[in-house]
Amino acid sequence: MAKLVITLDGKVLKEVVLSKDRTTLGRRPYNDVVIDNLAVSGEHAVLLRDSGTDAESYTIQDLGSTNGTYLNGAPIKSSPFREGDTVDIGKYSLRLLSDTRQTTFGPSRFGATTGFGNSRFGNSGFSDSRTRAGDAERSYKIKVLSGDAAGREILLSKEQTTFGQRGTLVVSVMHKPRGYELVQVEGEKRAQVNGVSLGLMPVVLRSGDVINLTGIQLQFLQV
């Protein structure tokens, strides 16, 4: 069974097992998950278990909240919500995990995969010489440099982490033996790495690289 792990400033506050098909999130005491903070609307968002799928497959919907709902750093109205994904409501982070998994959080840990599978797109023309020995063993994060989510940091702890807005432009950072690779999985406009548009082959990222998603800038950094 799935659970929500609720954190504030990287510290785990509580875990909530998702036993219902519909789970409401908000400040009012009648919600299934109560977040008592003025940045959170009375009825902020709702989690809907997807019918005909496993218990860890959900859709999250914003209920017209004042300050918005963010999935893996991007604002959403309604979006699939999968194991490893993180929703940010105000300063609180809610991560969806299997109830059988151990919960481990470090400072400023957000977000993870959104379940796009093994799409193969994207390259900026950089050669594989950008790979450095030991990159696969180091810890890395993505920092949001611009937009409404500026300042947020996402620790890359999964095999695949996606960023962007569905239907517009989505990229995926994939953990491979040679390091972290960036691919574009959705969108007609091309994302850029250090000002160079992605092409048809994966890009191996190195610390300091800046990713541009049609005006939203992300930076790949070593922790």
Number of C-alpha atoms within 10 A of each C-alpha: 12 21 21 22 21 22 21 17 13 16 16 16 12 11 18 15 14 21 12 12 12 15 16 19 23 24 18 17 13 12 17 16 20 17 21 13 15 9 18 24 22 21 20 25 25 21 22 18 22 16 10 7 9 11 17 19 18 23 15 23 19 20 19 13 17 13 13 21 25 20 28 29 27 19 19 17 15 16 17 18 26 20 19 23 21 27 24 24 23 17 11 19 27 24 26 27 22 17 17 9 9 8 12 10 14 11 11 17 23 28 29 27 24 21 16 14 10 11 12 14 18 23 24 22 15 15 11 12 7 13 17 13 10 10 19 15 10 10 12 20 20 26 20 22 18 14 13 14 17 14 14 19 23 21 22 25 17 13 13 22 25 23 23 22 19 15 9 12 18 20 25 29 25 22 19 13 11 16 20 23 21 27 26 29 20 20 15 10 14 21 29 20 23 12 12 15 16 22 17 13 17 24 25 25 24 19 14 13 16 21 25 20 20 13 10 17 18 25 20 22 19 15 11
